[in-house]
């Protein structure tokens, strides 16, 4: 049956709840697809960007579907946009460009067709959901600039974020010319202490650093070292290194700890990669904990309370790169990903020494090479409504996709575990080009996926 612009395809009624699959059409050439509460009703509305550039919005309607398309022109010269709020408090899309911030509100969208060809300029990229960085309860959007960034705080207006830049020299071709480029580090806002406003933090030169300053006065260019993990590897060792830092209060004392996922590989070595998870308290001289995982870090480290005991748990996914794994990959056309869960622990060590859960998934080579299709085991959301996190497994085939929920059960000593038999399963009659976990509402987990022309939603009710 059809309900206000979407089709209800499957409702598998097996007990008190069911998995529901819905679809909604996407505009031609859609780029970013997301859920954004445009009308402040507590439910996610479907937003897509497309060439023009334009934004196409479909509001959530009664019955769980999405209404007819509303279209608004996006600024053609914007560098990017985020989901934020207007000064009066209404939800808004904040586009940053050479003339500052421009807002699109719900009233700027007009009823109209979204099916015209995908012609015109490419839309600006979506940068994420703005956060409250100045403590007034309203989200504050960010804008990128060549010399750093600008914070648009609702309290103090535009304030600079002066990130340090690094000059790099590169030899030119033929004539031997040398070009110089500047690069700012990839920073994220993090709350270092309870009651303190977030500050830009990043990893560089073996240390986690943060800019000094505030949202009211601007940040930088002075920075401080929060935690030093190691000196940079000597050049003669030719070690390739990738670092993924996180900041979170692991022990509840109001001060963040630094969690670093580090992958180190000797240049030219086959199977020499190793992943370290290092935990360090700010200002301490030595790591509080070090965990060694096999293979290369694919995602994480993620910090979530999965078992409901009030402590953050650690989730990291790796894949093997040794000779046997490479041969198996070539023969079977699949890459084995393993998701590890370390439960939070009391005392000096923040996590248990051995993983409480290890879930393996053989991902087809073609899907492994695409980030939006690589990680098919998704856990942390309560799909069954019993208060425990469940496992959602997504399988994408040539002409269809399947979403399977395995219910979370209590393991030994409260450990996270999942039932062997599926709780519910739903099939979508199309192949996905991307998927990700989202929420249709605060207590309504969902899978948001897309094919070439359609947005798909799998949710429980």
C-alpha positions, -999 to 999 in steps of 0.1 A, spaced: 0 0 0 11 36 -6 12 62 22 19 99 13 48 95 -11 64 62 1 56 26 -2 53 1 27 70 -30 13 73 -55 41 59 -59 76 70 -91 91 48 -96 121 63 -122 144 53 -115 179 50 -81 196 72 -62 171 79 -62 134 106 -51 110 93 -26 85 109 -16 52 99 17 36 111 36 5 111 72 -6 123 85 -40 155 105 -42 162 135 -66 182 128 -97 219 129 -90 214 129 -52 247 133 -33 242 135 5 212 117 20 204 121 57 177 124 84 172 159 98 143 171 121 133 201 100 99 208 118 109 201 154 85 173 159 111 149 173 112 127 141 138 126 114 128 141 80 144 130 48 169 155 33 189 150 1 212 174 -18 214 173 -56 230 193 -85 216 227 -91 226 229 -63 194 222 -45 181 206 -13 151 183 -14 131 177 18 104 152 26 87 156 61 78 126 82 40 120 82 16 100 103 20 63 97 58 66 95 63 76 59 75 107 42 54 133 24 58 151 -9 90 168 -20 98 204 -10 127 220 -28 150 249 -19 180 263 -38 213 259 -20 240 286 -22 262 278 -52 293 293 -36 291 276 -3 320 255 9 298 231 29 268 230 52 258 216 86 225 210 104 221 237 131 196 262 145 187 298 135 190 326 161 152 323 169 157 286 177 142 270 146 161 242 128 182 254 99 208 243 74 239 265 78 258 271 46 292 287 49 307 307 20 329 337 13 303 361 26 297 343 59 269 320 70 236 317 52 206 297 66 179 276 50 148 271 72 117 250 67 99 280 53 124 283 25 114 250 10 86 251 -16 64 223 -28 76 212 -62 89 184 -84 123 169 -76 124 147 -106 141 170 -130 175 161 -144 206 164 -122 220 194 -140 238 224 -126 266 229 -100 274 202 -75 259 207 -41 282 217 -11 292 187 11 274 180 44 298 185 73 276 170 101 253 181 129 265 213 147 272 210 184 268 235 213 303 248 217 297 280 237 274 265 264 241 283 256 222 252 245 221 261 208 243 243 182 271 264 167 281 257 131 317 258 118 331 271 85 363 260 69 388 286 57 422 284 40 439 297 72 419 276 97 382 278 105 355 301 119 331 293 147 296 309 144 286 309 181 251 321 189 265 340 219 295 358 205 291 357 167 319 347 144 352 338 162 384 324 145 398 290 151 435 294 143 449 259 137 486 257 131 495 250 95 524 230 82 544 239 51 552 210 28 576 211 -2 570 190 -33 593 187 -63 577 197 -96 580 177 -128 605 183 -156 618 218 -147 627 208 -111 604 235 -96 594 232 -60 559 241 -48 549 249 -12 515 240 3 500 245 37 480 220 56 460 224 88 456 193 111 422 175 112 408 186 145 377 177 165 360 195 193 364 177 226 354 184 262 386 179 283 371 185 317 336 186 332 321 220 331 346 232 305 335 242 270 348 219 242 381 229 225 397 219 191 420 189 197 441 168 172 469 143 171 503 154 157 539 145 162 532 116 186 510 138 209 474 148 214 471 186 214 444 212 220 441 249 211 440 274 240 411 299 240 373 299 242 343 301 220 338 337 231 373 349 223 384 325 196 408 296 197 446 295 190 471 299 176 487 288 210 482 251 218 491 227 246 500 191 247 474 170 264 491 136 262 523 124 246 522 88 233 556 85 217 581 104 197 578 102 159 595 70 146 631 75 133 632 80 95 656 52 90 630 27 103 606 36 76 575 30 97 541 39 82 518 50 109 481 59 112 466 73 144 429 76 154 425 95 187 394 98 209 387 117 241 362 106 267 358 104 305 363 67 311 364 67 349 338 93 358 361 117 375 352 146 351 385 146 333 388 130 298 411 102 290 429 99 257 423 67 237 445 62 207 441 36 180 474 33 162 484 11 132 521 7 125 535 -10 94 571 -13 83 574 0 48 575 -29 23 566 -55 48 538 -80 41 518 -89 72 537 -66 94 508 -43 105 497 -43 141 470 -23 159 476 -8 193 449 7 215 466 30 240 448 46 270 465 76 287 452 100 313 458 136 305 492 148 320 504 113 329 538 101 318 529 65 308 499 48 293 473 35 317 466 6 294 478 -9 261 459 -35 241 473 -52 210 449 -63 183 457 -85 153 458 -69 118 450 -34 105 425 -11 122 394 -7 99 371 13 122 373 26 157 382 29 184 345 36 194 335 42 230 299 32 240 282 17 270 270 -15 253 262 -36 284 244 -9 304 267 -10 334 275 28 332 311 23 319 321 30 284 331 -1 264 356 -2 235 348 -14 200 374 -17 172 373 -36 139 404 -50 122 413 -70 91 444 -93 87 471 -85 62 494 -115 66 504 -138 37 477 -164 45 450 -138 46 462 -122 13 461 -156 -4 427 -164 11 415 -130 -1 426 -137 -36 411 -172 -37 377 -165 -21 373 -129 -31 365 -119 5 382 -101 33 376 -112 69 367 -83 93 367 -90 130 349 -66 155 363 -67 190 344 -55 221 363 -48 253 341 -41 283 348 -12 306 365 -22 338 370 -5 372 404 4 385 435 17 367 428 -3 335 399 12 317 390 -20 298 393 -57 303 426 -72 291 409 -97 267 380 -90 243 346 -101 257 333 -105 221 348 -111 187 325 -111 157 339 -122 123 324 -112 89 337 -123 55 331 -92 33 331 -95 -5 362 -78 -20 341 -53 -40 322 -42 -8 354 -40 13 368 -15 -11 338 8 -6 336 24 29 298 28 28 294 -10 23 323 -24 43 311 -27 79 281 -50 78 278 -59 115 262 -30 134 255 -32 171 246 -9 199 210 -1 192 180 -18 209 158 -31 181 137 -55 201 127 -31 228 140 -52 258 167 -27 269 196 -47 255 217 -38 224 211 -60 195 231 -70 164 220 -58 129 237 -77 100 234 -62 65 239 -84 34 240 -66 0 236 -87 -32 233 -79 -69 195 -74 -69 185 -72 -32 196 -65 3 188 -83 36 187 -69 71 188 -94 99 184 -86 137 199 -110 163 186 -102 198 210 -93 225 211 -118 254 229 -118 288 261 -137 286 283 -149 315 291 -122 340 269 -98 322 290 -99 290 274 -88 257 261 -117 236 237 -123 208 212 -151 201 222 -175 173 187 -175 157 175 -143 139 149 -123 158 136 -107 126 147 -105 90 136 -82 62 145 -81 25 147 -50 3 142 -56 -35 172 -35 -45 209 -34 -41 224 -7 -18 252 16 -28 255 28 8 240 22 42 244 35 78 227 32 111 204 62 119 174 71 141 140 80 129 133 93 164 151 92 198 138 57 206 135 44 170 167 29 156 168 25 118 190 15 89 191 43 63 203 29 29 202 41 -7 201 27 -41 207 48 -73 172 64 -71 157 55 -38 162 59 -1 154 28 20 145 25 57 145 -5 79 130 0 113 112 -19 141 78 -12 154 
